Amino acid sequence: MNPRTTTDTIGVLASGGLDSSILIGHLLRQGRRVRPFYIRTGLVWQEGELPALQRYLRAIHTENLAELVALDLPLDDLYRGHWSLTGDNTPGAESPDEAVFLPGRNALLIVKAAVWCQLHGIGELALAPLGTSPFEDASQEFIHEFERAINRGGTRHIVLLRPFGELTKRQVMELGRNLPLAVTFSCIAPVGELHCGRCNKCAERRAAFRDAGMDDRTVYATVQGPKSKVQSRDATTGF
């Protein structure tokens, strides 16, 4: 029998983007105590992403929001020469979602936060992939198998959750309608702490606000990306 956890806190793996930020707010509205996790990987968007997450957490702070845990997992040796580290040839607004796939990234991020949870008695870790995600490592099957594996070697049992796993981007955006989403961060080619306005993820972000009928108050370094992508994109990914 697995040792029991010592807290009813739920962990959330957070990137500072729309989906995981909405998940934190959604769980807080449900009365859960939430411990957010951010994994510092050294990828080019981290300098914009982490400050945005910190601003968002300050904006929604309640007594049930625990302090952010930031953990280090440098990927420079693993992704050496990749666009996510160099900033060169970043997938643009016209690129397919598959262009932004980073091999093994979800597994690496999950294990770091999950082990922290096991060591500190947190029995649940929530992720924010959507039901429309095209990536296998965001699927329920992958998460279930990963949960089984990490519990075989862990000191305490942990449950990995995908609360948005059956939802579309529009449905998730509806859950976040009254949250300060303008301070979240979704860009993979930031200009300082600004969204570039031209990359794959900026196009996805613009489409998410538009399709939900919500004002996009994001400040983009480029006022408008390629029109066809912004108008047609079905935003699917992210945590």
C-alpha positions in Angstrom: 0.0 0.0 0.0 1.3 3.4 -0.9 2.2 5.9 1.9 -0.5 8.5 2.3 0.1 12.1 1.4 0.3 14.8 4.0 -1.5 17.7 2.3 -4.6 18.3 0.2 -2.7 20.7 -2.0 -2.7 20.1 -5.8 0.3 20.9 -7.8 0.0 22.6 -11.2 2.8 22.5 -13.8 2.7 26.1 -15.1 4.3 27.8 -18.1 2.8 31.2 -17.8 0.7 30.6 -20.9 -3.1 30.7 -21.3 -4.0 27.1 -20.6 -2.0 26.5 -17.4 -2.8 29.9 -16.1 -6.5 29.3 -16.6 -6.1 26.0 -14.9 -4.7 27.6 -11.8 -7.5 30.1 -11.6 -10.1 27.4 -12.2 -8.8 25.2 -9.4 -8.7 28.1 -7.0 -12.3 28.9 -7.8 -13.1 25.3 -6.9 -11.7 25.9 -3.5 -8.5 23.9 -4.0 -5.2 24.9 -2.5 -2.8 25.2 -5.5 1.0 24.9 -5.6 2.3 26.1 -9.0 5.5 24.8 -10.5 7.7 26.4 -13.1 10.7 24.5 -14.7 13.6 26.7 -15.7 15.0 25.1 -18.9 17.0 27.9 -20.4 15.0 28.0 -23.6 14.8 31.3 -25.4 11.3 32.3 -24.1 12.1 31.8 -20.4 13.0 35.4 -19.8 9.5 36.5 -20.9 7.7 33.5 -19.5 8.7 33.3 -15.9 8.2 37.0 -15.1 4.7 36.8 -16.8 3.8 33.8 -14.6 5.0 35.7 -11.5 2.8 38.7 -12.5 -0.2 36.5 -13.1 0.2 34.8 -9.8 0.4 38.1 -8.0 -2.8 39.3 -9.8 -4.9 36.3 -8.8 -3.3 35.8 -5.3 -5.5 34.3 -2.6 -4.7 32.5 0.6 -5.2 29.2 -1.2 -2.4 30.0 -3.7 0.9 28.6 -2.4 4.2 30.1 -3.3 5.6 29.3 -6.8 8.2 26.5 -6.9 10.8 27.2 -9.6 13.0 24.2 -10.4 16.0 24.0 -12.7 16.3 21.6 -15.6 18.8 23.0 -18.2 18.3 21.6 -21.6 21.3 23.2 -23.4 23.2 19.9 -23.6 20.1 18.0 -24.9 18.8 20.5 -27.4 22.1 22.0 -28.5 21.7 23.8 -31.8 17.9 23.6 -31.7 15.8 26.7 -32.5 14.4 26.7 -29.0 17.9 27.5 -27.7 19.4 29.5 -30.5 16.3 31.5 -31.5 17.1 30.9 -35.2 14.4 29.7 -37.6 11.7 29.8 -35.0 8.4 28.3 -36.4 6.4 31.2 -37.7 2.7 31.9 -37.7 2.1 29.8 -40.9 3.8 26.7 -39.5 1.9 23.6 -38.4 1.6 22.8 -34.6 4.0 19.9 -35.1 6.7 22.4 -35.8 6.9 23.4 -32.2 7.1 19.9 -30.8 10.1 19.4 -28.4 11.1 15.7 -28.0 10.8 14.5 -24.5 10.0 17.9 -23.0 6.7 16.9 -21.3 8.3 13.9 -19.7 11.2 15.9 -18.4 9.1 18.7 -17.0 6.6 16.3 -15.4 9.2 14.2 -13.6 10.9 17.2 -12.0 7.6 18.6 -10.5 6.2 15.1 -9.7 9.3 14.1 -7.6 9.0 17.4 -5.7 5.4 16.6 -5.0 6.2 13.1 -3.8 9.0 14.4 -1.5 6.6 17.1 0.0 3.5 15.0 0.3 1.5 16.5 -2.5 -0.7 13.7 -4.0 -1.9 15.4 -7.2 -0.1 17.1 -10.1 -2.3 18.8 -12.8 -1.2 19.5 -16.3 -3.0 21.6 -18.9 -3.0 19.8 -22.3 -6.3 20.1 -24.1 -8.4 17.4 -25.8 -7.4 18.8 -29.2 -3.6 18.5 -28.6 -1.9 16.6 -31.5 1.0 15.4 -29.4 1.2 11.9 -28.1 3.0 12.9 -24.9 -0.1 15.1 -23.9 -2.5 12.1 -24.3 -4.3 10.4 -21.4 -2.6 7.2 -22.2 0.8 8.7 -22.0 0.0 10.5 -18.7 -1.5 7.3 -17.2 1.6 5.2 -18.1 3.9 7.9 -16.9 2.1 8.0 -13.6 2.4 4.3 -13.2 6.1 4.4 -13.9 6.9 7.3 -11.5 4.9 5.7 -8.7 7.0 2.5 -8.9 10.1 4.4 -7.8 8.5 7.1 -5.7 8.2 7.4 -1.9 4.6 8.5 -2.1 1.8 7.9 -4.6 1.0 10.8 -7.0 -1.9 11.1 -9.4 -1.3 13.0 -12.7 -4.4 14.9 -13.9 -5.5 16.4 -17.2 -8.5 18.5 -16.1 -8.8 20.1 -19.6 -8.2 16.8 -21.4 -11.6 16.7 -22.9 -12.0 20.4 -23.7 -11.3 22.6 -26.7 -9.4 25.9 -26.6 -12.6 27.9 -26.8 -14.1 26.0 -23.8 -10.9 26.6 -21.7 -10.9 30.3 -22.7 -14.5 30.6 -21.4 -13.2 29.3 -18.0 -10.7 32.1 -18.0 -13.0 34.9 -19.1 -12.7 36.8 -15.9 -9.0 36.1 -15.3 -6.1 38.6 -16.0 -5.1 36.8 -19.2 -3.4 39.8 -20.7 -0.4 39.2 -18.4 0.1 35.6 -19.5 2.8 34.7 -22.0 2.7 32.4 -25.0 5.5 33.5 -27.3 8.5 31.4 -28.5 10.4 34.3 -30.0 10.0 37.1 -27.5 11.3 40.6 -28.0 12.4 41.3 -24.5 9.3 40.5 -22.5 7.0 41.3 -25.4 5.2 38.8 -27.6 6.8 38.9 -31.0 3.5 38.8 -32.8 4.9 36.6 -35.6 5.6 33.1 -34.2 3.5 29.9 -34.2 2.4 30.5 -30.6 1.5 34.2 -31.0 -0.8 33.1 -33.9 -2.3 30.5 -31.6 -2.8 33.1 -28.9 -4.5 35.6 -31.2 -6.8 32.9 -32.5 -7.7 31.8 -29.0 -8.9 35.3 -28.0 -10.7 35.9 -31.3 -12.5 32.5 -31.3 -13.7 33.1 -27.7 -14.9 36.6 -28.6 -12.6 38.1 -26.0 -10.5 41.3 -26.3 -6.8 40.5 -26.8 -5.0 43.0 -24.7 -1.6 41.4 -25.3 1.2 43.9 -26.3 2.8 42.5 -29.5 6.1 43.8 -30.8 4.6 43.3 -34.3 1.1 44.7 -34.6 -0.3 42.0 -36.9 1.1 38.7 -38.1 0.2 36.9 -41.3 -3.5 37.4 -41.8 -4.3 33.9 -43.1 -2.8 32.2 -40.0 -4.4 34.5 -37.5 -7.8 34.0 -39.1 -7.7 30.2 -39.6 -5.7 28.7 -36.7 -7.3 26.2 -34.4 -5.3 26.7 -31.2 -4.6 23.3 -29.7 -1.5 23.1 -27.6 0.2 24.3 -24.6 0.8 24.0 -20.9 
